[in-house]
Amino acid sequence: MRQVVMYEPGDVRVEIREDPQIIEPTDAIIRLSATCICGSDLWPYRGAEPVDHQVMGHEYVGVVEQIGATVRTIKVGDFVVGSFWASDNTCEICQSGYQAYCLHRVLMGTLGTQSEMVRVPLADGTLVATPGKPSPDLIPSLLAASDVLGTGSFAAVAAETGPGKTVAVVGDGAVGLLGVLAAKQLGAERIIAFSRHADRQALAREFGATDIVEERGDDGVAKVKALTRGLGAHSVIEAVGTQEAMMQAIHSTRPGGHVGFVGVSHDVAIPGDDLFMAGVHIHGGPAPVRRFLPQLVQLIWDRAIEPGKVFDLTLPWTEPPRVTARWTSAPPPRSCSPSDTSPRRTPCRRHPAHARCWFRHCPQSSSLSGPAVAAPGFATAGPRVPLRRPPAQARPHP
């Protein structure tokens, strides 16, 4: 099978590797119908985290090809959605709704789901089958449920979102946008989205945002206070993971309110005085996506929600290195992937010698014409943002 491997910062390759095999009787093997790039993939790509020949990917949907001897809840041929943590869903921690902390958990990123096939441990507790074979237009939304929709849903619940409440969302990537959608589903009366990108603002409004705040930091906090009679929001979702975002979330919350944080933390340190005087509840961390999957799959199946709108680009299996580079200068977005028929290529508008260029937004690139490909492959969630030049450590464009 083909699998994406990050050798070092800026160096992403597609390699031929052995097909996965059943190891434990609780395993399942699935053939992916779609996978995607996560904003968290960009931290090691940029060199902000160590990486050495790491298989990539933790979001996935696909068809079951094999099951272990003790697997009971899914069968060969089922279309399934899985969480980025494999969990048994039976231990005391799982039963309390925190499958991301299962006593026997396995991080799917260590197995790599940016691949044509993957072994899923603890299949009964990890995978959720759809009611039938989904139509192609549902697959992006089902893929979103594997991480970003489930994470946005957990953030909204952790922030105690509910009817009659004002919710503020810090971060307008896929998780933040789907936090808006989740807050709307939970009945929030007012939803304030922090965003500076017009296309993301539009999608936030489509998902349920009532107000847009472009300011950040103290200015953003002041704007939220002005919108809430000086009180702050009842519930705040933090979906970035930086110091500024966390402090913006805490200071935008009214005393007695709740912060739900799901941005992967990078050098966040909350000053003790600020925490003590804020008077807010703070809850979050890695999302127990499996808790939410059955409900989310049903909502998508019934077409009550369309979280797949956060994806805006679909590319074939040969292109993950360029897809990662396409996003490296952008705020953490998303990217979804079907497989293998090639879209048509057009000559580079600036450099005719680059006639076979796929990377649409590379500084020397052409555009991509023709239909997006068919099944597994790569899409980008986003929506689109301008791409600046790749970092110095990235491989030069061919």
Beta strands, then each sheet from edge to edge (+ up, - down):
strand 1: 2-8
strand 2: 11-16
strand 3: 28-37
strand 4: 54-55
strand 5: 60-67
strand 6: 79-82
strand 7: 85-86
strand 8: 106-107
strand 9: 117-120
strand 10: 127-129
strand 11: 166-170
strand 12: 190-194
strand 13: 211-213
strand 14: 233-238
strand 15: 253-261
strand 16: 281-284
strand 17: 311-315
strand 18: 335-337
strand 19: 378-381
sheet 1: 2+ 1- 4+
sheet 2: 9+ 3- 5+ 6- 10+
sheet 3: 9+ 3- 18+ 19- 17+
sheet 4: 7+ 8-
sheet 5: 13+ 12+ 11+ 14+ 15+ 16+
end
